[in-house]
Amino acid sequence: MVDLTTHYLGLRLAHPLVPSASPLSKNLDSARQLEDAGASALVMPSLFEEKIEAEQQQMERFFYGQAIGYGEADSFHPVPDHILTYQEQYLEHLQKLKANLQIPVIASLNGTSLGGWIEYGQALEQAGADALELNIYHLAANSEESSGSVERLYLDILQELKGKVSIPLAMKLSPQFSSPINFAQRLQAAGADGIAIFNRFYQPDIDLETLQVVPKLELSTAAEALLRIRWTALMFGRVKMSLAVTGGFHQTPDVLKALLAGADVVHLCSVLLEHGVGRLTEILNEMRQWLEEHEYQSISQLKGSVSQQHAIDPSAYERANYVQVLDSYTPASGVLR
């Protein structure tokens, strides 16, 4: 029997397949289905500081600002004794997940201020989260903002929060850093327990009829997995943190490649939304079958064995294969060469 156990953020998991943040973890019933399908842990959707602030401002206007200029309207909207806020609902859901699931529950936080990162990070720890994923969604759209200042933002948040909570912290990285390995090493020195490679920044679209910039949600595709696999292979052995890959993992071969590159866990999201939670069970069984057929005894034996440090040709992960890849392309039949 193959030993599928892995370790992520100090947690011992039954295997490397972890559903990432998605609507499937937003309610208890679907979270139970994920656990029944074999999930080894669960990542919750992010708690958004800006959503908390927007709700507070709305409440302020609706209940507490109603009398401004209209003294006779004081009683039109009486203030309820208690309203379950967005933050309270999130924390209550986290507590329900912890009370009803046997697998670890990893909370996720998306803050907008240093104080918010600390306040809400502490609240998530107190509510029972086994670990916390820092989902920093920052686009350097200001021309005066340097790459160094962007990295400093990540490091400041991490260092401040690390001093205020005791649960493991994972930093969700963007693929847009110019030197990911160096930055990962600096995050490790600042106290990160793990990194997730890579955050998917949703892209706005342009409506050609209205000329409005509109949000557009696109699920990941399998083509995105190779970027994650490559940087995992480059980072393995160069950092001691846990390594997670997220974005584009739809097929069992890609999951196996990520583990061979050095990943501790593989996050699944779009594939479960498209094909149902049962797909997790299928990937798990297919992964186990492949390991048995190739005579692996454990995930730890497999992990990192084709990272850059252990690959037959380490240069293949860098520029050495660039021309070979270009030359390998063959146009379709009938296309002008």
Secondary structure, 3 states (H helix, E strand, C coil): CCECCEEECCEEECCCEEECCCHHHCCHHHHHHHHHHCCCCEEEEEEEHHHHHHHHHHHHHHHHCCCCCCHHHCCCCCCCCCCCCHHHHHHHHHHHHHHHCCCCEEEEEECCCHHHHHHHHHHHHHCCCCEEEECCCCCCCCCCCCHHHHHHHHHHHHHHHHCCCCCCEEEEECCCCCCHHHHHHHHHHHCCCEEEECCCCCCCEECCCCCCEECCCCCCCHHHHHHHHHHHHHHECCECCEEEEECCCCCHHHHHHHHHHCCCEEEECHHHHHHCCHHHHHHHHHHHHHHHHCCCCEHHHHCCCCCCCCCCCHHHHCHHHHHHHHHCCCCCCCCCC
